[in-house]
């Protein structure tokens, strides 16, 4: 049992939390993998979970529809058409070998909150959105669903191909969408009051501090690069002094990146490495590796990269190698709106935590894309060991109950600010 905003006993949220966990288990059964969870954009599994989410939205008193990009949306049935909406949501797609809660928890919590508020008068409409593609697993470009929702769809994405060579254009047609109409999923800024998202932390901070929930301050600035180190392929009998071993050079670079990123407190990940000719007795003439670099700000990220770039060049020069660097993705930080952060904090305080913890999100989220459309804020929920993108992803029943209560209270606080035309919350002036 948690306390209401007035300090009186509030709704017992454990049954709702039990329903959320049971629904997460149900969605986990819809996977393209036999021994794990994988749901990708425009797949049969995507269609099935959209239909299930739509049924739960209707049970919660919403009417539901699939938009032109394949996002599943719901809106309270009594909300007048044309009334601007506060949107709650997250995503239902996954990485290969995923857990049950990354993205999914935020959608299910949003549905529970909408059901609680089904007949509560609010100064705006209330909507839930289950985004279709946050992870970018199938076509390599992330946040496709929320980018379409926010008006950032690019026509060239229709030519992206999956591992089997199927274009996004053809996959959309097979799914039942018109690829030329995907941009029509875009919402107008005047139609959206704000966006709130609940999500597992995907890190260990909350657990280490024995906290259930946290306030997200910002989402990391990220950049991904592909680094190719070019040397010379030769027989393993080649003397050390004349070798130009691309893999040896890449290995030294990777160790240097690790140290520099630690020194700058900028999370860096090398997730891919390959060599050519990839033979046991041949010195590699080409080594290629990826770098995912993040920081609380784009300025901090770029400072770390400059230090890394200098060291890579030095190593290449010392080893008589050449280096080619390609940027494959870049995004600035997304700062959560202060007034919405305070509403999330109000929500957390309603659960009994008087000093809500502020957390910076290293992981990317749909809120990054929606932040191009409207003000955003996020609620983090503790996950066991900080484990995510893995079958051992786990959350606690009482934490899920607290997240429902906190998001419920946050929506009510946003409503109060909106009704008052809060001068410190320009995005909430009706």
C-alpha positions in Angstrom: 0.0 0.0 0.0 1.3 3.4 -0.9 0.3 6.9 0.2 -1.8 9.2 -1.9 -0.9 12.8 -2.7 -2.9 13.9 0.4 -1.1 11.4 2.6 -4.1 9.0 2.8 -3.9 5.4 1.8 -4.1 5.0 -1.9 -5.1 2.1 -4.3 -3.5 -1.3 -3.6 -1.3 -1.5 -6.7 -0.1 -5.1 -6.3 -2.9 -6.7 -8.3 -2.2 -4.2 -11.2 1.5 -5.0 -10.9 0.8 -8.7 -11.0 -1.2 -8.1 -14.2 1.7 -6.2 -15.7 4.1 -9.1 -15.0 1.6 -11.6 -16.4 1.1 -9.5 -19.5 4.9 -9.2 -20.0 5.1 -13.0 -19.8 2.3 -13.3 -22.4 4.1 -10.9 -24.8 7.4 -12.9 -24.3 5.7 -15.9 -26.0 5.6 -14.0 -29.3 9.1 -14.3 -30.6 10.9 -15.3 -33.8 13.4 -17.2 -31.7 12.7 -20.7 -30.3 15.0 -20.3 -27.3 14.7 -16.6 -26.6 12.8 -13.4 -27.3 13.2 -11.5 -30.5 10.5 -9.2 -32.0 11.5 -7.0 -34.9 9.8 -4.2 -36.9 7.2 -5.2 -39.4 7.3 -8.9 -38.5 4.4 -11.3 -37.7 5.4 -11.1 -34.1 5.1 -7.3 -34.3 1.6 -7.7 -35.7 0.6 -10.1 -32.9 1.7 -8.0 -30.0 0.1 -4.9 -31.5 -3.2 -6.8 -31.6 -2.8 -7.9 -28.0 -1.8 -4.5 -26.8 -4.9 -3.1 -28.6 -7.1 -5.5 -26.7 -5.6 -4.4 -23.4 -6.0 -0.7 -24.3 -9.7 -1.3 -25.0 -10.1 -3.1 -21.7 -8.6 0.0 -20.1 -11.4 2.2 -21.6 -9.5 3.4 -24.7 -10.1 3.1 -28.3 -7.1 1.8 -30.2 -5.6 2.1 -33.6 -2.4 1.3 -35.5 -0.9 4.4 -37.0 0.7 4.6 -40.5 4.1 3.6 -39.1 2.9 0.5 -37.2 2.8 2.1 -33.8 -0.2 0.9 -31.7 -2.0 3.8 -30.1 -4.8 4.2 -27.6 -6.8 7.2 -26.4 -9.4 7.5 -23.6 -12.8 6.9 -25.3 -14.4 10.0 -23.6 -11.6 12.4 -24.6 -12.9 14.9 -27.2 -11.5 14.7 -30.7 -9.0 17.5 -31.3 -8.1 17.9 -27.6 -4.3 17.9 -27.1 -3.0 14.8 -25.4 -0.5 13.9 -22.7 1.1 10.7 -24.2 2.5 7.8 -22.1 4.4 5.0 -23.7 7.5 3.0 -24.7 8.2 0.2 -27.2 7.3 -3.5 -27.8 10.1 -4.5 -30.2 13.3 -6.2 -28.8 16.9 -7.1 -29.5 17.7 -10.7 -30.2 17.9 -12.7 -26.9 16.0 -10.0 -25.1 14.5 -9.8 -21.7 10.8 -9.3 -20.9 10.7 -5.7 -19.7 12.9 -3.3 -21.7 10.3 -1.1 -23.3 7.5 -3.5 -22.6 7.2 -2.5 -18.9 6.7 1.2 -19.9 3.8 0.3 -22.3 2.1 -1.9 -19.7 2.5 0.6 -16.9 1.0 3.3 -19.2 -2.0 1.1 -19.9 -2.6 0.5 -16.1 -2.4 4.3 -15.5 -4.9 5.0 -18.3 -7.3 2.5 -16.8 -7.1 4.1 -13.4 -7.8 7.5 -15.0 -10.5 6.3 -17.3 -13.2 8.4 -15.7 -11.0 11.1 -14.1 -11.5 14.6 -15.5 -8.2 15.9 -16.9 -7.6 19.2 -18.7 -6.1 17.2 -21.7 -6.7 13.9 -23.4 -4.7 10.9 -22.3 -3.0 8.6 -24.8 -0.8 5.5 -24.7 1.6 4.6 -27.6 3.4 1.3 -28.0 6.2 2.2 -30.4 7.0 -0.3 -33.2 10.7 0.0 -33.5 13.1 1.4 -30.9 15.9 -1.0 -31.1 16.6 -0.9 -34.8 17.3 -4.7 -34.8 15.9 -5.5 -38.2 16.9 -2.5 -40.4 19.8 -1.0 -38.5 18.3 2.4 -37.9 17.0 3.0 -34.4 13.8 4.7 -33.1 11.9 4.3 -36.4 8.5 4.2 -34.7 9.0 7.2 -32.5 10.8 9.2 -35.2 7.7 8.7 -37.5 5.5 9.7 -34.6 7.5 12.8 -34.1 7.7 13.9 -37.7 11.2 12.8 -38.4 10.6 10.0 -40.9 13.1 10.0 -43.8 11.9 8.6 -47.2 15.3 7.0 -47.8 14.6 4.6 -44.9 12.3 2.8 -47.2 15.4 1.4 -49.0 17.0 0.0 -45.8 17.5 -3.8 -46.0 17.4 -6.5 -43.4 19.8 -9.4 -43.2 17.8 -11.3 -45.8 17.8 -8.4 -48.3 14.2 -7.4 -47.7 13.7 -3.7 -48.0 11.7 -1.8 -45.4 9.4 -0.7 -48.3 8.6 -4.4 -49.1 8.3 -5.3 -45.4 5.8 -2.5 -44.8 3.7 -3.7 -47.7 3.8 -7.3 -46.4 2.8 -6.0 -43.0 -0.2 -4.2 -44.4 1.2 -0.6 -44.3 1.6 1.8 -47.2 5.2 2.8 -47.1 4.4 6.1 -48.8 2.0 7.0 -46.0 4.3 6.3 -43.1 5.0 10.1 -42.7 1.3 10.5 -41.9 2.0 9.0 -38.5 3.5 12.3 -37.5 1.8 14.2 -34.7 1.6 18.0 -34.6 3.2 19.8 -31.7 0.0 21.5 -30.8 -1.7 18.1 -30.5 0.7 16.8 -27.8 1.0 18.3 -24.3 4.0 16.2 -23.3 5.4 12.7 -23.2 6.2 10.5 -20.2 7.9 7.2 -20.3 8.6 4.5 -17.7 11.5 2.2 -18.4 13.8 -0.2 -16.5 17.1 1.5 -15.6 19.3 -0.9 -17.5 22.0 -0.1 -15.0 22.8 -0.9 -11.3 22.5 2.5 -9.6 19.0 2.1 -8.2 19.7 -1.4 -6.9 23.0 -0.3 -5.3 21.2 2.5 -3.4 18.2 0.3 -2.6 15.8 2.6 -4.5 12.8 1.4 -6.5 12.5 4.5 -8.8 14.5 7.3 -10.2 14.1 10.6 -12.2 15.9 10.7 -15.5 17.7 14.0 -16.0 18.8 13.5 -19.6 19.5 10.8 -22.2 23.0 10.4 -23.5 24.5 12.0 -26.5 25.7 9.1 -28.6 27.8 8.5 -31.7 28.7 5.3 -33.4 31.8 4.9 -35.6 33.3 2.1 -37.7 37.1 2.1 -37.6 39.1 0.3 -40.2 42.7 -0.3 -39.6 44.7 -1.2 -42.7 48.1 -2.9 -42.7 49.5 -5.7 -44.9 48.6 -9.4 -45.1 51.7 -11.6 -45.0 52.8 -15.0 -44.0 53.3 -15.6 -40.3 57.0 -16.1 -40.9 57.4 -12.4 -41.5 59.9 -10.9 -39.0 58.5 -8.6 -36.3 60.3 -5.5 -37.5 58.6 -5.4 -40.9 55.1 -6.6 -39.9 52.2 -4.2 -40.4 49.7 -6.2 -38.4 46.2 -4.5 -38.5 44.8 -6.6 -35.7 47.7 -5.9 -33.4 47.2 -2.2 -34.1 43.4 -2.4 -33.6 44.0 -4.3 -30.3 46.2 -1.5 -29.0 43.6 1.1 -30.1 40.8 -0.7 -28.3 42.8 -0.8 -25.0 43.5 2.9 -25.4 39.9 3.7 -26.1 38.9 1.8 -22.9 41.4 3.9 -20.8 40.6 7.2 -22.3 36.8 6.7 -22.0 37.2 5.7 -18.4 39.3 8.8 -17.7 36.6 11.0 -19.3 33.7 9.1 -17.8 32.2 8.6 -21.2 30.8 5.0 -21.7 32.5 3.4 -24.7 31.7 0.0 -26.2 33.4 -2.1 -28.8 30.7 -4.4 -29.9 32.0 -5.6 -33.3 35.4 -6.7 -34.6 36.5 -8.5 -37.7 39.7 -9.2 -39.6 40.8 -10.1 -43.1 41.8 -12.5 -44.4 40.9 -14.3 -41.1 43.3 -17.2 -41.5 45.3 -18.8 -38.7 48.7 -18.4 -40.2 48.3 -15.0 -42.0 49.0 -11.6 -40.5 45.7 -9.6 -40.8 45.9 -6.9 -43.4 42.6 -5.4 -42.3 40.9 -5.1 -38.9 37.6 -3.4 -38.4 35.9 -2.5 -35.2 32.9 -0.5 -34.0 32.8 2.2 -31.4 29.7 3.3 -29.5 30.6 6.4 -27.5 28.2 8.2 -25.1 28.3 11.0 -22.7 25.9 13.2 -20.7 26.4 16.0 -23.3 27.5 16.1 -27.0 30.3 18.4 -25.9 31.6 15.9 -23.4 31.3 13.1 -26.0 33.1 15.0 -28.6 36.0 15.9 -26.2 36.4 12.2 -25.4 36.4 11.4 -29.1 39.0 13.9 -29.9 41.3 12.4 -27.3 40.6 8.9 -28.7 41.1 10.1 -32.3 44.5 11.5 -31.5 45.7 8.3 -29.8 44.4 6.1 -32.7 46.4 8.2 -35.1 49.5 7.9 -32.9 49.2 4.1 -32.8 48.7 3.9 -36.5 51.8 6.0 -37.1 53.9 4.0 -34.7 52.9 0.7 -36.5 53.0 2.0 -40.1 49.2 1.5 -40.4 46.5 3.6 -42.0 43.1 4.2 -40.5 39.7 5.0 -42.0 36.9 6.3 -39.7 33.2 6.4 -40.6 30.5 7.9 -38.4 27.4 5.8 -38.7 25.1 7.4 -36.2 25.1 10.6 -34.1 22.5 12.1 -31.7 22.8 15.0 -29.2 21.7 14.6 -25.6 18.0 14.9 -24.8 17.5 16.9 -21.7 14.2 16.1 -19.8 12.1 19.1 -19.2 12.5 20.5 -15.7 8.8 20.9 -15.0 8.1 17.3 -16.1 11.1 16.0 -14.1 9.4 17.6 -11.1 6.2 15.9 -11.9 8.0 12.6 -12.0 9.6 13.4 -8.6 6.2 14.3 -7.2 5.1 10.8 -8.4 8.0 9.1 -6.7 7.4 11.0 -3.5 3.8 9.8 -3.5 5.2 6.2 -3.1 7.0 7.2 0.1 10.5 8.1 -1.3 11.0 11.6 0.0 14.3 12.2 -1.9 13.9 11.0 -5.5 17.2 10.0 -7.1 18.3 11.8 -10.3 19.9 9.6 -12.9 21.5 10.2 -16.3 20.4 7.6 -18.9 23.3 6.1 -20.8 20.9 4.1 -22.9 18.8 5.6 -25.7 15.0 5.7 -25.5 12.0 6.7 -27.6 11.9 9.8 -25.5 14.9 11.0 -27.5 12.9 11.1 -30.7 9.7 12.4 -29.1 11.7 15.2 -27.6 12.0 16.6 -31.1 8.2 17.1 -30.9 7.4 18.0 -27.3 8.7 18.1 -23.8 9.6 14.7 -22.3 10.4 13.1 -19.0 11.2 9.6 -17.9 10.8 7.4 -14.8 13.4 4.7 -14.2 12.5 1.4 -12.5 15.0 -0.8 -10.7 16.1 -3.9 -12.5 18.0 -6.8 -10.9 21.8 -6.4 -11.3 21.3 -3.7 -13.9 20.9 -6.5 -16.4 19.1 -5.7 -19.7 19.1 -6.9 -23.3 19.4 -10.4 -21.7 17.0 -13.2 -20.8 17.9 -12.6 -17.1 16.3 -9.2 -17.1 14.2 -9.0 -14.0 12.0 -6.5 -12.0 10.4 -6.7 -8.5 6.6 -6.9 -8.1 6.7 -4.1 -5.5 8.8 -1.9 -7.7 6.3 -2.3 -10.6 3.5 -1.4 -8.2 5.4 1.7 -7.2 6.0 2.7 -10.8 2.3 2.5 -11.5 1.6 4.7 -8.5 4.3 7.1 -9.4 3.3 7.5 -13.0 -0.4 8.0 -11.9 0.6 10.7 -9.5 2.9 12.3 -12.1 0.0 12.6 -14.6 -2.1 14.3 -12.0 0.7 16.7 -11.2 1.1 17.5 -14.9 -2.7 18.1 -15.0 -2.4 20.6 -12.1 0.4 22.5 -13.8 -1.4 22.5 -17.1 -4.7 23.8 -15.6 -2.7 26.5 -13.8 -0.8 27.6 -16.9 2.4 27.1 -15.0 4.7 30.0 -16.2 7.7 27.8 -15.4 6.4 25.1 -17.7 6.0 26.8 -21.1 5.1 23.5 -22.7 2.1 23.1 -20.4 0.4 26.4 -21.1 -3.0 25.5 -22.7 
